[in-house]
Amino acid sequence: FLFGILEKLSFIGQLSFVREIFLGFVGSALSIIICRFFGIDDGPLVTGLLLTIFPGTAMINSIRNIIAGDLISGAVGVLETAGLMLSLFASAGAVLSISGSFSDVIAAASVNSITLALYPVLAGISNATFFTYFQGPWALIFSSVAVGVLGRIVYSFIVAFNLPSGIGLFLAGATVALIAEHLARYHKTPSTLFVISGFIPLVPASIMYQAVLAFATNSLSQGGALFLASAIHMFALGTGIATVTAMIRSWK
C-alpha cells in the first residue's frame, strides 16, 4: 500500500531520504493503528515493516565494492546507507514514542526447534514475494526461492548449535553467494537477481526494531549497543556474500 502511494507521489519517491522518512513515519503509524484496532501485538508488524523498507541492497553493494577494492564508491555507499537507516529509524522511533507503543519482539535466544524449522518455509515465501516485487522472470522464481531457503537453513543450523549469530550470517551469506553465482552461470543471468532475494530473509530486523525501541524510550546506551550489533550482523552477512563473490569471479 505504501509503495503504491510512492508511485503516485513521484516527487517523494525520487528523494531517497524523504522516502525513508515517509515510509517509516506513515508505515509505523498505520501499523500501530491497525494493531490497536484489532487488539494485537504491534511488534511483529512494525518489525516486518522495517525489514521491508530497510536499505539492505545499498549496504550489501557498498560492502561488495569495498572488498572488490573500490574504496571510494564503497565508502560513499556506506555513508548513504547510514543516512537512510537514520531517516528510517528516526521516523519510526518518533511514532513509537508519540504513541507510547513499546512492545518487544521475541528474542532470538528464545526460539525453539519448531520455530527454526519454520524459518526456511517463511524464507521461501519471503523470497517469492520480493522476487515478484522486483519483477524477476517467472522462469527463475523457484531457483531464487531455493537460494533463500538454503541460506536460511544454514543460519538456523548454526543458531541451533548455539554458535555466534555473526558466524551464522557470514556462512549463510557465503552460501547464498555461492549458489547465486552457480545459478547465474547456469541460467545466464546476473547473480544479483538471486543474491538480493536470498539475503532479504537474513536481515537482522528484530535487533534493529529493538534498537528503535531503546532510542524511543531514551535508553541511548542500550539503543547504541543494539544498533552496533545490527551493523555488525549486516557486515558479517555482506562480507560473506562479497568474499565468495570475489573469489569465484577471480577464479572464473
Disulfide bonds with the S-S distance in Angstrom:
none
